[in-house]
Amino acid sequence: MGLGFGSRTITAIGIVIVAAVAVFLIDSGLQAALITLVGGIAAALAATGVGDQPIEAPRPLPAPASPPSPEIQEVIEAIVEPVLIVADGRVVNANAVALGLLGKHIVGEDVRVAIRHPGAAERLASPMSGVPQGPINLVGLGTLDQHWEMHVGRAAGGQRIVQLVDQTGNYAAERMRVDFVANASHELRTPLASILGYIETLGDEKAGADPEVRARFLKIMFDEARRMQRLVEDLISLSRIEAEKYRLPDRAVDLAALIGEVRSELFDAQDVRSNDIVATLESAVPPVIGDRAQLSQMLHNLIGNAMKYGRANTPVAVKLWRDPAGMVRISVTDEGEGIAPEHVPRLTERFYRVDPGRSRAAGGTGLGLAIVKHIVERHRGRLDVASIVGTGTTITVMLPAHIPAQADPVIKR
């Protein structure tokens, strides 16, 4: 594709030059030689062309991909997940969510640079086939613990639509489910293994014949069976509360009277710590809309925990009052060892224990505060935990007060 002379052209020009020299020598005239030279070169160029190959016209550059129409832009902006439109391997547009996740600079970039992930790059580099392809799982976009699914679809004009679906919540829920099943299995297996071991031991004639050994083993088996029973009851209770999570209670409950009932039940259970319960109930506290059985269970769990983990012969303070914002508050305070700050955010997790050995020795299942949290959430309330190491712990529950609807005034005639 150059402007150089070809070999045939150079040969023809050489012959013309020789002919011009011959004319000059024969005729001894410079003018005739020049005419022969110029005319011959022109004829040679006309006959052979300039160069061995014709000069090609410059090829037109590919037209840049046209940006999506305003209607398409409005559509992708209405999608709550990140969406990118890709043409010729480059991002030609993206909605605001995608720009917030990947950066505003991605428009115009190679899509493999915009979405920095090996799996994404491999899928986006391959041509679209007629066979539907499943999503690609991406980890690390946005934050290190975020999980995304990348879906790629075909659009008009050879463009591609890339959609990122956030699956972080689903992964967290699945992880919680797996952990819950594993923990529940472990908590049930431990007492069951203990019971089976002692039954096997009692089957031995020597151990079974000793009344003291038999009585001690039977007591341990009974305690382990009761522990399993409490755990099964808590699991069933937690499952029932979660099933009713979105169904609001519809009964008015007097919390002052309910606290009195729970206190009496603890006295009847003849727990030595029941005498340490000190209740301070403010007068004229309005009732709350609630499930009486669940609120009773909540109080049993909170007061029971304070009795277990507070120091002996120290008060377990139960307080009921109405705050200036109109919320009804219940607080339970113990004077125990307290809880270190790093444990406080995880106290309402299922089976989470600050001291597993002490919790099991006290008869705890590890589900008490998880049940309390779900009960409070169902009642549209709030749960706060405050603790000072060496001083004690206060757990406060805030519930919306029940304000009865005012009847329409009767118009006397």
C-alpha positions in Angstrom: 0.0 0.0 0.0 2.9 2.4 -0.7 3.7 5.0 -3.4 7.0 3.3 -4.5 7.8 2.3 -8.1 7.5 -1.3 -9.2 10.3 -3.3 -11.0 8.5 -3.1 -14.4 8.2 0.7 -14.1 11.9 1.1 -13.3 12.9 -1.1 -16.3 10.7 1.0 -18.6 12.2 4.3 -17.4 15.7 2.9 -17.8 14.9 2.0 -21.5 13.5 5.5 -22.1 16.7 7.1 -20.6 18.9 4.9 -22.9 16.7 6.0 -25.9 17.1 9.7 -25.0 20.9 9.4 -24.7 20.9 7.7 -28.2 18.9 10.5 -29.7 21.2 13.1 -28.1 24.3 11.3 -29.5 22.8 10.8 -33.0 21.1 14.1 -33.4 23.4 16.1 -31.1 20.4 18.1 -30.0 19.5 18.5 -26.3 15.9 19.6 -27.0 15.1 16.4 -28.9 16.7 14.3 -26.2 14.7 16.0 -23.5 11.4 15.6 -25.4 12.2 11.9 -25.9 13.0 11.5 -22.2 9.9 13.2 -20.8 7.6 11.6 -23.2 9.0 8.2 -22.7 8.7 8.4 -18.9 5.1 9.6 -19.1 4.3 6.8 -21.5 5.9 4.2 -19.2 4.0 5.5 -16.1 0.8 5.4 -18.0 1.4 1.9 -19.3 2.6 0.2 -16.1 0.9 2.3 -13.4 2.6 3.7 -10.2 3.9 0.6 -8.3 3.1 -3.0 -8.8 -0.1 -2.8 -6.7 -2.9 -0.3 -6.9 -3.2 2.2 -4.0 -6.1 1.1 -1.7 -8.6 3.5 -0.4 -8.5 4.0 3.4 -10.9 1.7 5.3 -13.5 3.4 7.3 -13.2 3.1 11.1 -15.9 1.1 12.9 -18.7 3.3 14.1 -18.8 3.6 17.9 -21.6 1.8 19.6 -24.5 4.1 20.1 -25.5 4.8 23.7 -28.9 3.3 24.8 -31.9 5.4 24.2 -33.4 7.4 27.1 -36.2 4.9 27.4 -33.7 2.0 28.0 -31.8 4.2 30.5 -35.0 4.8 32.4 -35.6 1.0 32.5 -32.2 0.1 33.9 -32.4 2.9 36.5 -35.6 1.4 37.7 -33.9 -1.9 38.5 -32.7 -2.1 42.1 -29.7 -4.4 41.2 -26.6 -3.3 39.3 -27.1 -3.5 35.5 -24.5 -2.8 32.8 -25.0 -2.6 29.0 -21.9 -3.9 27.1 -21.1 -3.4 23.4 -17.9 -4.5 21.7 -16.5 -5.6 25.1 -16.9 -2.2 26.6 -19.4 -0.8 29.1 -21.6 1.7 27.3 -24.0 2.4 30.1 -24.8 1.4 33.7 -27.4 2.3 36.2 -26.7 4.3 39.4 -26.5 1.1 41.5 -23.8 -0.3 39.3 -21.9 3.0 39.3 -22.1 3.0 43.1 -20.7 -0.6 43.4 -18.1 -0.6 40.7 -17.3 3.1 40.3 -18.4 6.0 38.0 -15.3 5.4 35.8 -16.5 2.1 34.4 -18.5 3.6 31.5 -16.2 3.3 28.4 -13.9 0.8 30.1 -13.4 -2.8 29.1 -16.1 -4.8 31.0 -13.4 -7.2 32.2 -11.6 -4.3 33.9 -14.9 -2.9 35.3 -15.8 -6.3 36.9 -12.5 -7.6 38.1 -13.1 -11.3 38.6 -11.6 -14.3 36.8 -15.0 -16.0 36.4 -16.6 -12.9 35.1 -13.8 -12.2 32.6 -14.0 -15.7 31.2 -17.8 -15.5 30.7 -17.7 -12.0 29.2 -14.8 -12.9 26.8 -16.6 -15.9 25.4 -19.1 -15.4 22.6 -22.8 -15.7 23.4 -24.1 -19.2 22.4 -27.6 -20.3 21.8 -27.5 -22.5 24.9 -28.7 -20.7 28.1 -25.8 -20.3 30.5 -26.2 -20.3 34.3 -25.1 -17.4 36.6 -21.6 -16.9 37.7 -20.9 -16.6 41.5 -18.7 -13.7 42.4 -17.2 -13.0 45.8 -15.4 -9.8 46.8 -17.2 -7.1 44.7 -18.0 -4.1 47.0 -16.7 -5.8 50.2 -14.8 -9.0 50.9 -17.8 -10.8 52.4 -20.4 -9.9 49.7 -21.7 -12.6 47.3 -23.1 -11.8 43.9 -24.6 -13.7 41.0 -23.7 -12.4 37.5 -26.4 -13.0 34.8 -25.5 -12.2 31.1 -28.2 -11.8 28.5 -28.3 -11.0 24.8 -29.7 -7.7 23.5 -30.3 -6.2 20.1 -27.4 -5.1 18.0 -25.0 -7.6 19.6 -25.1 -5.9 22.9 -25.1 -7.7 26.2 -26.9 -7.0 29.4 -25.0 -7.8 32.6 -27.0 -8.0 35.8 -25.5 -8.5 39.3 -27.8 -10.0 42.0 -26.8 -9.6 45.6 -26.9 -13.0 47.3 -25.2 -12.0 50.5 -28.3 -12.3 52.6 -29.1 -15.8 51.2 -25.6 -17.0 52.0 -25.8 -15.6 55.5 -29.2 -17.3 56.1 -27.9 -20.6 54.8 -24.8 -20.3 57.0 -27.0 -19.6 60.0 -29.2 -22.6 59.2 -26.3 -24.9 58.9 -24.8 -23.6 62.1 -28.1 -23.9 63.9 -28.6 -27.6 62.8 -25.0 -28.4 63.8 -25.3 -26.7 67.2 -28.7 -28.3 67.9 -27.4 -31.7 67.0 -24.4 -31.3 69.2 -26.5 -30.0 72.2 -28.9 -33.0 71.9 -26.2 -35.5 71.3 -24.2 -34.6 74.4 -26.8 -35.4 77.0 -28.1 -38.4 75.0 -24.6 -39.9 74.9 -24.3 -39.4 78.7 -27.7 -41.1 79.3 -26.7 -44.1 77.1 -23.4 -44.4 78.8 -24.9 -44.6 82.3 -27.6 -47.0 81.1 -24.9 -49.3 79.8 -23.0 -49.0 83.1 -26.1 -49.8 85.1 -26.5 -52.9 83.0 -23.4 -54.3 84.6 -24.3 -56.5 87.5 -21.7 -55.1 89.8 -22.6 -51.4 89.2 -26.3 -52.1 89.2 -26.3 -54.0 92.4 -24.8 -51.1 94.4 -27.8 -48.9 95.6 -25.7 -45.8 96.1 -24.1 -46.0 92.6 -27.5 -46.8 91.0 -29.1 -43.8 92.8 -26.3 -41.5 91.7 -26.4 -42.7 88.1 -30.2 -42.4 87.9 -30.0 -38.8 89.2 -27.5 -37.9 86.5 -29.6 -39.6 83.8 -32.7 -37.7 85.1 -30.8 -34.4 85.0 -29.5 -35.0 81.4 -33.0 -36.1 80.3 -34.5 -32.8 81.8 -31.8 -30.9 79.9 -32.8 -32.5 76.7 -36.4 -31.8 77.4 -35.7 -28.1 78.0 -33.7 -27.9 74.8 -36.5 -29.5 72.8 -39.1 -27.2 74.4 -36.9 -24.1 73.6 -36.4 -25.3 70.0 -40.2 -25.8 69.5 -40.9 -22.4 71.1 -38.3 -20.6 68.9 -39.8 -22.3 65.8 -43.3 -21.2 66.8 -42.3 -17.6 67.5 -40.5 -17.4 64.2 -43.6 -18.7 62.4 -45.7 -16.0 64.0 -43.1 -13.3 63.4 -45.2 -11.3 60.9 -48.6 -11.8 62.7 -49.1 -8.9 65.1 -50.5 -9.7 68.6 -54.0 -8.3 69.2 -54.6 -8.5 73.0 -53.9 -5.9 75.6 -51.6 -7.2 78.3 -51.1 -5.7 81.8 -47.3 -6.1 82.3 -47.5 -5.2 86.0 -49.9 -8.0 86.7 -47.8 -10.4 84.5 -44.6 -9.6 86.4 -46.5 -10.5 89.6 -47.6 -13.8 88.2 -44.1 -14.7 87.0 -42.6 -13.8 90.4 -45.2 -16.1 92.1 -44.4 -18.9 89.8 -40.7 -18.6 90.6 -41.4 -18.6 94.3 -43.5 -21.8 93.9 -40.6 -23.4 92.1 -38.7 -23.1 95.4 -35.6 -21.7 93.8 -33.3 -20.3 96.5 -32.7 -17.2 94.4 -36.4 -16.4 94.0 -36.3 -14.5 97.4 -33.8 -12.0 95.8 -36.3 -10.7 93.2 -37.1 -7.0 93.9 -39.8 -5.5 91.7 -40.3 -1.8 91.2 -43.5 -1.2 89.3 -44.5 2.4 88.4 -48.1 3.2 88.8 -50.4 3.9 85.8 -48.3 2.1 83.3 -50.5 1.4 80.2 -50.9 -2.1 78.9 -49.2 -3.2 75.7 -50.6 -5.1 72.7 -49.0 -8.5 73.0 -49.2 -12.2 73.2 -49.5 -13.0 77.0 -47.9 -16.4 76.8 -44.8 -15.1 74.9 -44.4 -12.1 77.1 -44.5 -14.4 80.2 -41.9 -16.6 78.6 -39.8 -13.5 77.9 -40.0 -12.5 81.6 -39.1 -16.0 82.7 -36.0 -16.0 80.5 -34.8 -12.6 81.6 -35.4 -13.1 85.3 -34.1 -16.7 85.2 -30.9 -15.6 83.6 -30.4 -12.9 86.2 -30.9 -15.5 88.9 -28.5 -17.9 87.4 -25.6 -15.5 86.6 -26.0 -13.0 89.5 -24.0 -13.5 92.7 -25.8 -15.3 95.5 -27.7 -13.1 98.0 -27.6 -10.1 95.6 -30.8 -8.5 94.3 -32.4 -9.3 91.0 -34.0 -5.9 90.2 -37.1 -5.9 88.0 -38.4 -2.5 87.0 -41.4 -1.4 85.0 -42.1 2.2 83.9 -43.2 4.4 81.0 -40.7 6.7 79.4 -41.3 10.2 78.0 -41.6 8.8 74.5 -44.6 6.7 75.4 -42.8 3.4 75.4 -43.3 0.9 78.1 -39.9 -0.3 79.5 -39.0 -3.4 81.5 -35.5 -3.8 82.8 -33.9 -6.7 84.7 -30.6 -6.1 86.5 -28.3 -8.6 88.2 -25.1 -8.1 90.2 -23.0 -10.7 88.6 -19.6 -10.9 86.9 -20.8 -8.9 83.9 -20.1 -9.5 80.3 -17.1 -8.3 78.3 -18.0 -5.8 75.5 -16.9 -8.1 72.7 -19.5 -10.7 73.7 -22.5 -8.3 74.0 -23.4 -8.1 70.3 -23.6 -11.9 70.0 -25.6 -12.6 73.1 -28.9 -13.1 71.2 -27.3 -15.6 68.7 -28.6 -19.1 69.0 -26.4 -21.3 71.2 -23.9 -18.5 71.8 -22.5 -18.7 75.3 -19.9 -16.5 77.0 -18.9 -19.3 79.3 -20.2 -22.6 77.9 -19.2 -24.7 80.9 -20.9 -22.4 83.4 -24.0 -22.1 81.2 -24.5 -25.8 80.9 -23.9 -26.3 84.6 -26.6 -23.8 85.3 -29.0 -25.6 83.1 -29.0 -23.1 80.2 -29.8 -24.2 76.7 -28.1 -21.3 74.9 -31.5 -20.2 73.4 -32.9 -18.0 76.1 -31.9 -14.6 74.8 -32.5 -15.7 71.2 -36.1 -16.4 72.2 -36.4 -13.0 74.0 -35.1 -11.2 70.8 -37.7 -12.9 68.6 -40.5 -12.2 71.0 -39.5 -8.5 71.2 -39.2 -8.3 67.4 -42.7 -9.8 67.0 -44.1 -7.1 69.4 -42.3 -4.4 67.4 -40.1 -3.5 70.4 -36.5 -3.1 71.1 -33.9 -5.0 73.2 -30.9 -3.3 74.8 -28.1 -5.0 76.8 -25.7 -3.0 79.0 -23.0 -4.7 81.1 -20.0 -3.8 83.2 -17.5 -6.4 84.0 -17.4 -7.0 87.7 -20.6 -5.1 88.4 -23.4 -6.8 86.5 -25.8 -6.7 83.6 -29.0 -4.9 82.7 -31.3 -6.0 79.9 -34.0 -3.6 78.9 -37.0 -4.3 76.7 -39.0 -1.4 75.2 -42.5 -2.1 73.9 -45.1 0.2 72.3 -47.9 1.2 74.7 -51.4 0.3 73.9 -53.5 3.4 73.4 -57.2 2.5 73.1 -59.1 4.1 70.4 -61.4 6.9 71.7 -65.1 6.2 71.1 -67.1 8.7 69.0 -68.9 11.2 71.3 -72.6 10.6 71.6 -74.6 13.6 70.4 -77.5 14.3 72.6 -80.6 15.7 71.0 
